[in-house]
């Protein structure tokens, strides 16, 4: 009976660590501005494309906008990102409520 309990505790601890690490990775990527960096990179590409278009117009080349505008309709919403987002949201909620209740308990204990 103790071995089953020990196995469940080990599995629960591993799952907790996995969820904690996932939360930390998602939080750091959001905080570090990973998506903002890629958006900035895309703006730089657009500016370079605009300069190329302007240069071609100055040279008198026959230009069409479809040669310079590349439509990209990439959707980043998928099951993995949705699950990761909801998991990190729940973990954040649990951690913040746990810290709040722990701090209020300690405040009541010491003020008491």
C-alpha positions as CSV (number, residue, x, y, z in Angstrom):
1,X,0.0,0.0,0.0
2,X,2.8,2.4,0.8
3,X,4.5,1.7,-2.5
4,X,1.4,2.8,-4.4
5,X,1.1,5.9,-2.3
6,X,4.8,6.7,-2.9
7,X,4.4,6.2,-6.6
8,X,1.5,8.6,-6.7
9,X,3.4,11.2,-4.7
10,X,6.4,10.9,-7.1
11,X,4.1,11.2,-10.1
12,X,2.3,14.2,-8.6
13,X,5.6,15.9,-7.7
14,X,6.9,15.4,-11.3
15,X,3.6,16.7,-12.8
16,X,3.8,19.7,-10.5
17,X,7.5,20.4,-11.5
18,X,6.5,20.1,-15.2
19,X,3.7,22.5,-14.8
20,X,5.9,24.9,-12.8
21,X,8.6,24.8,-15.5
22,X,6.1,25.3,-18.3
23,X,4.6,28.3,-16.5
24,X,8.1,29.8,-15.9
25,X,9.0,29.3,-19.6
26,X,5.8,30.9,-20.8
27,X,6.1,33.8,-18.4
28,X,9.7,34.5,-19.4
29,X,8.9,34.4,-23.1
30,X,6.1,36.8,-22.5
31,X,8.1,39.1,-20.3
32,X,11.2,39.1,-22.6
33,X,9.1,40.4,-25.5
34,X,9.7,37.5,-27.8
35,X,6.5,38.2,-29.9
36,X,7.3,42.0,-29.9
37,X,10.7,41.2,-31.3
38,X,9.2,39.2,-34.2
39,X,6.7,42.0,-34.9
40,X,9.6,44.5,-35.0
41,X,11.5,42.3,-37.3
42,X,8.5,42.1,-39.7
43,X,8.2,45.9,-39.7
44,X,11.9,46.1,-40.6
45,X,11.2,43.8,-43.5
46,X,8.3,45.9,-44.6
47,X,10.5,49.1,-44.6
48,X,13.1,47.3,-46.7
49,X,10.5,46.2,-49.1
50,X,9.1,49.8,-49.4
51,X,12.6,51.1,-50.1
52,X,13.1,48.5,-52.8
53,X,9.7,49.5,-54.3
54,X,10.6,53.2,-54.2
55,X,14.0,52.5,-55.9
56,X,12.4,50.5,-58.6
57,X,9.8,53.3,-59.2
58,X,12.6,55.8,-59.4
59,X,14.5,53.7,-61.9
60,X,11.3,53.5,-64.1
61,X,10.7,49.8,-63.8
62,X,7.3,48.3,-64.4
63,X,6.2,47.5,-60.9
64,X,3.1,45.8,-59.4
65,X,2.4,45.7,-55.7
66,X,1.9,42.0,-55.8
67,X,5.6,41.6,-56.4
68,X,6.4,43.4,-53.2
69,X,3.5,42.5,-50.9
70,X,3.5,38.9,-49.7
71,X,0.4,38.0,-47.9
72,X,0.9,35.8,-44.9
73,X,-2.1,34.5,-43.1
74,X,-0.5,32.5,-40.3
75,X,-2.7,31.5,-37.4
76,X,-0.8,30.7,-34.3
77,X,-3.9,29.5,-32.4
78,X,-3.7,25.8,-32.0
79,X,-4.5,23.3,-29.3
80,X,-1.0,23.3,-27.8
81,X,-0.8,27.1,-27.4
82,X,-4.4,27.2,-26.0
83,X,-3.6,24.5,-23.5
84,X,-0.3,26.2,-22.5
85,X,-2.0,29.5,-22.1
86,X,-4.9,28.1,-20.0
87,X,-2.5,26.1,-17.9
88,X,-0.2,29.0,-17.2
89,X,-3.2,31.2,-16.4
90,X,-4.5,28.5,-13.9
91,X,-1.1,28.0,-12.4
92,X,-0.7,31.8,-12.0
93,X,-4.1,32.0,-10.3
94,X,-3.2,29.1,-7.9
95,X,0.2,30.5,-7.0
96,X,-1.1,34.1,-6.5
97,X,-4.0,32.8,-4.3
98,X,-1.7,30.5,-2.4
99,X,0.8,33.3,-1.7
100,X,-2.0,35.6,-0.7
101,X,-3.5,33.1,1.7
102,X,-0.1,32.2,3.1
103,X,0.8,35.8,3.7
104,X,-2.6,36.6,5.3
105,X,-2.2,33.5,7.6
106,X,1.3,34.6,8.6
107,X,0.1,38.1,9.2
108,X,-2.6,36.9,11.5
109,X,-0.2,34.5,13.2
110,X,2.3,37.3,14.0
111,X,-0.2,40.1,14.6
112,X,-2.3,38.0,16.6
